[in-house]
């Protein structure tokens, strides 16, 4: 699956709720969602109007690894 090009930080943080992530804090322009599913895991999401594609790929890859999934499967689940 192709990485979406128009995802904002807020949209990504909301989509991650489907995987059990909750926003635990926000420092400036960065959101810190955390999950306790499959063990505690934190990720930092830039709260920008559009996340750069490389940054989005990195975030998706890290989240997919934590959930023993592939980035493509994760993108399908998040419906971005």
N, C-alpha and C positions, 0 to 999 in steps of 0.2 A: 504494500500500500504506500502511496506517495504521502510524504509529510505535508500537512496543510500549511499554507503560507500566510493565513490571516487570523491566527489565534492570538488573542490578548492574554495577558497574565491572569486577569480576573476570570476569563472563560476557562482557562486551564485549571485554575484552582477549583472552580465550580464543578468541572468535569471529573476531577479527582475524587469528589465526594462519592461517586459510584463505587470506588475501591476502598471506601472507609476512611478517607483523609478528611481531617478537619483543620481549619485555619486556627493555629494556636497563637500566632502573633504576626505583626507586620511592622517592619522597621523601614521607614522611608518608602522606597519604591520596590521593596521585596516582601513577598508573602511567604510564610513558613508553614505549609501544611504538614501534618503528622498523622501517621496511622499506627495502629496497634495490631493490624491484621498481619499474620505471619511474622510477628515480632515488631518491635517499635522501629519506625523508619521516618526520617525527616527529609524533606526536600525543600530547596529554596527556589521560588518562582519569581522572576522579575515581573513587577506589576506595570508593564508597558502596554501601550495601545496594540502593538504587534510585536510578538516575540520573534527574534531572529531565528531562522530555520535551524541553524547549527545548534543554538541553545535549546530549542525545542526538542531536537533529536536527542541531545544529551540527557535531558530530563526524562524523556520517554524511555530511553535505554536504561537509565538507572531504576526507574519505577518498574519496568518490565523485569529486570533482573531480580529485584526484591520479591516480586510476585511469581517468580518462576514461569515467566511468559516470554513471548517474543514481542518486539516493538510493534509488529503488524497486528498481532492479536490484541495488544493493549489499545492501539488506535481504534480498532473496531469496537472494543468495549466502551471507550470514552466517547465515541461518536463525535469526533472533532472535525 
